[in-house]
């Protein structure tokens, strides 16, 4: 068993790739993006983000020990759901409102420190797949397989729009595109653990690939790496 790190820009389909691969391999999937979304949702729920988007960082820092994030397998979907303090928040953390606030939360040093510690604890036994922004550079720099996923902002925005409308959420493509572009900038320019491609990562531009094509590519590559590591 190995550790697989999948990094890349928002709305690239990293989570879908990672979840499907974990199911195929029988590995544990850890959705690090969902962890930051859960912290964001907790902050929103408890009035720590005002109407202008300002974060009450002192209060959030004090609350971090009370934020427990876990994953439980959902037999109906065949994938894990995200739980915040014992309550399933899988759908609640995927809204555009949470997306609009997650990048500033994820730039906070004390948030990243807490999440990275949890991620390392979850993945220390190997046989895990993690996706996020800094898995191959910060969380597991020694991962045996590192993938960096990218696609054009327009295509990523369209995918996000399709995903949200399929859930019945009313949204506008232009607002989603703006969110994607803003998140790209924030993720790439933050001082702590910015989004960068690890030197030994393999790049996947999935702009013109179907989910099945991505999965076939990733599974073939993974089997080669696992075989070489045995």
C-alpha positions in Angstrom: 0.0 0.0 0.0 1.1 3.6 -0.7 0.1 7.1 0.0 -1.5 9.0 -3.0 -1.6 12.8 -3.0 -3.8 14.6 -5.5 -3.4 18.4 -5.6 -4.8 21.0 -7.9 -7.1 23.9 -8.5 -10.7 24.1 -7.2 -13.5 22.4 -9.1 -11.0 20.2 -11.1 -12.8 17.0 -10.1 -10.1 16.0 -7.7 -12.5 14.6 -5.1 -14.4 12.6 -7.6 -11.2 11.1 -8.9 -9.9 10.3 -5.5 -13.2 8.8 -4.2 -13.5 6.5 -7.3 -9.9 5.5 -7.1 -10.2 4.7 -3.3 -13.2 2.6 -4.0 -11.4 0.7 -6.8 -8.3 0.1 -4.7 -10.0 -0.4 -1.3 -8.0 2.5 0.1 -9.2 5.1 2.6 -10.2 8.4 1.1 -9.6 11.6 3.1 -11.3 14.7 1.6 -9.1 17.5 2.9 -11.1 20.2 1.1 -14.2 19.0 3.0 -12.3 19.6 6.2 -11.6 23.2 5.4 -15.2 23.6 4.2 -16.4 22.2 7.5 -14.4 24.7 9.5 -15.8 27.4 7.3 -19.4 26.1 7.8 -18.8 26.0 11.6 -17.6 29.6 11.5 -20.6 30.7 9.5 -23.0 28.8 11.7 -21.6 30.4 14.8 -21.5 34.0 13.6 -17.7 34.2 13.1 -18.0 35.6 9.6 -19.8 38.9 9.1 -21.7 40.2 6.1 -18.6 41.7 4.6 -16.7 38.4 4.9 -14.6 39.5 7.9 -13.5 36.6 10.1 -13.4 36.7 13.9 -10.1 35.0 14.0 -9.5 35.1 17.7 -12.9 33.4 18.4 -12.3 30.9 15.7 -8.8 30.1 17.0 -10.3 29.5 20.5 -13.0 27.2 19.0 -10.6 25.0 17.0 -10.3 22.3 19.7 -14.1 22.0 19.6 -14.2 21.3 15.8 -14.1 17.6 15.2 -14.2 16.4 11.6 -14.6 12.8 10.6 -15.6 10.7 7.6 -18.1 7.8 7.5 -18.7 5.5 4.7 -22.2 5.9 3.1 -23.4 2.5 1.7 -25.9 4.2 -0.5 -23.4 6.2 -2.4 -20.4 4.0 -1.9 -18.4 7.0 -0.7 -17.6 8.7 2.6 -19.7 11.5 4.0 -18.2 14.4 6.0 -19.3 14.8 9.6 -18.8 17.9 11.8 -19.0 17.1 15.5 -21.0 14.0 14.8 -23.5 15.6 12.3 -23.4 14.9 8.6 -22.7 18.1 6.7 -21.9 16.7 3.3 -24.5 18.7 1.4 -24.2 21.8 3.6 -20.5 22.3 3.0 -20.9 22.1 -0.8 -22.9 25.3 -1.3 -21.6 28.4 -3.1 -21.9 30.4 0.1 -19.4 28.1 1.8 -17.2 28.2 -1.4 -17.1 32.0 -1.2 -15.6 32.0 2.3 -13.4 28.8 2.4 -10.2 30.3 0.9 -9.8 33.0 3.5 -10.4 30.5 6.3 -7.9 28.1 4.7 -5.2 30.8 4.7 -5.3 31.0 8.5 -2.2 29.4 10.0 -3.8 28.0 13.1 -6.6 26.4 10.9 -4.0 24.8 8.5 -1.9 23.6 11.5 -4.9 21.9 13.0 -6.1 20.3 9.8 -2.7 19.1 8.7 -2.2 17.4 12.1 -5.5 15.6 11.7 -4.7 14.6 8.1 -1.3 13.2 9.0 -2.9 11.2 11.8 -5.5 9.8 9.5 -3.0 8.8 6.8 0.0 7.5 8.8 -0.9 3.9 8.2 -0.7 4.3 4.3 -3.3 2.9 2.0 -4.8 6.4 1.8 -5.7 8.9 -0.9 -5.9 12.6 0.0 -6.8 15.5 -2.3 -6.4 19.2 -1.6 -3.9 22.0 -2.3 -0.8 21.1 -0.3 -0.9 17.3 0.1 2.2 16.5 -1.9 4.1 19.6 -0.8 3.3 19.9 2.9 1.1 17.2 4.4 2.7 14.1 2.7 5.8 15.3 0.8 7.1 11.7 0.8 3.9 10.3 -0.9 4.8 7.6 -3.4 2.4 9.0 -6.0 1.6 12.7 -6.5 -0.8 14.0 -9.1 -1.4 17.7 -9.9 -4.8 18.3 -11.6 -5.7 21.4 -13.6 -8.2 22.6 -16.1 -9.3 26.0 -17.5 -11.2 28.3 -15.2 -14.1 28.4 -17.6 -14.5 24.6 -17.8 -14.2 24.3 -14.0 -16.9 27.0 -13.5 -19.2 25.1 -15.9 -18.7 21.9 -14.0 -19.4 23.6 -10.7 -22.5 25.2 -12.2 -23.8 21.9 -13.5 -23.2 20.3 -10.1 -25.0 22.9 -8.1 -28.0 23.2 -10.5 -28.3 19.4 -10.5 -28.9 19.7 -6.7 -31.6 22.3 -7.3 -29.5 25.2 -6.2 -30.2 28.5 -7.9 -26.9 30.0 -9.1 -25.3 32.1 -11.9 -22.4 30.9 -14.1 -20.7 34.3 -14.0 -20.7 34.3 -10.2 -19.2 30.9 -10.1 -16.5 31.8 -12.6 -15.6 34.8 -10.5 -15.4 32.5 -7.4 -13.2 30.0 -9.2 -10.8 32.8 -10.3 -10.7 34.4 -6.9 -10.0 31.1 -5.2 -7.2 30.4 -7.7 -5.6 33.7 -6.8 -6.0 33.3 -3.0 -4.8 29.6 -3.0 -1.7 30.4 -5.1 -0.7 33.6 -3.3 -1.3 32.8 0.4 1.7 32.9 2.6 1.1 29.5 4.3 1.1 26.4 2.2 0.3 28.0 -1.2 -1.0 25.9 -4.0 2.1 24.8 -5.9 3.0 21.8 -8.0 5.4 19.4 -6.3 8.5 18.9 -8.3 7.9 15.1 -8.6 4.1 15.4 -9.3 2.6 14.2 -12.5 0.4 16.8 -14.2 -3.1 15.9 -15.4 -4.9 18.6 -17.5 -8.5 17.1 -17.6 -10.1 20.0 -19.5 -11.1 17.7 -22.3 -11.4 14.4 -20.5 -14.4 12.5 -19.3 -14.6 11.1 -15.7 -14.1 7.6 -17.1 -11.1 8.7 -19.1 -9.5 10.3 -16.1 -10.2 7.2 -14.0 -8.7 4.9 -16.5 -5.6 7.0 -16.7 -5.3 7.3 -12.9 -5.9 3.6 -12.2 -3.2 2.6 -14.8 -0.7 5.0 -13.3 -1.4 3.9 -9.7 -1.0 0.2 -10.5 2.3 0.9 -12.1 3.5 2.9 -9.0 2.2 0.3 -6.5 3.9 -2.5 -8.5 7.2 -0.7 -8.6 7.0 -0.1 -4.8 6.5 -3.7 -3.9 
